[in-house]
Amino acid sequence: MDILAISKILADYTAVITAVFAVLFLILFAICINLHLKLNYMKKRYRKMMSDGDGESIERMIMGHINEVHEIAAINDQIRADNENIKALLQTALTRVAVVRFRAFDDMGSDLSYAVAMLDSNNNGVILSSIFGRDDSRSYAKPVQEGKSPYTLTSEEQQALNEAMKQGF
């Protein structure tokens, strides 16, 4: 086809081509108006969302909450450190205690004598014992290191020590 044939076809169909372009223009114009209305609606919703009833922006609210989270994280770190200090302190606190009451002498009517073992979590501490007799009473304190005493223990003192060491912390 040559140029003359193409120009003749265009001349014959000019009205049809113009009508098609006019319809396409109207469709595109309607789409643009629809998009413009939707965009305005979205802008209104965005402005409403970005500010609460008091006029404070959500961005400011979020930043405030982020600051609060940082403060709470710092407090949590302090609580963790305090908790570790308490755990370390409790390792040396007397947390294992056992009492054994016994009758030291057959002529005594009740279990007035006793042995008390008081230990920390490493089985270090002391055994206190008291023997009550008819005319007098005697008290003893024996140190304990790692579950053993450098002094000879009576069977009641050993029983108190064993019971205390069974306790877990």
Secondary structure, DSSP 8 states (H G I E B T S, - for coil): --HHHHHHHHHHTHHHHHHHHHHHHHHHHHHHHHHHHHHHHHHHHHHHHTB-TTS-BHHHHHHHHHHHHHHHHHHHHHHHHHHHHHHHHHHHS--EEEEEEE-SSTT-SS--EEEEEEE-TTS-EEEEEEEE-SS-EEEEEEEEBTTB-SS---HHHHHHHHHHHH---
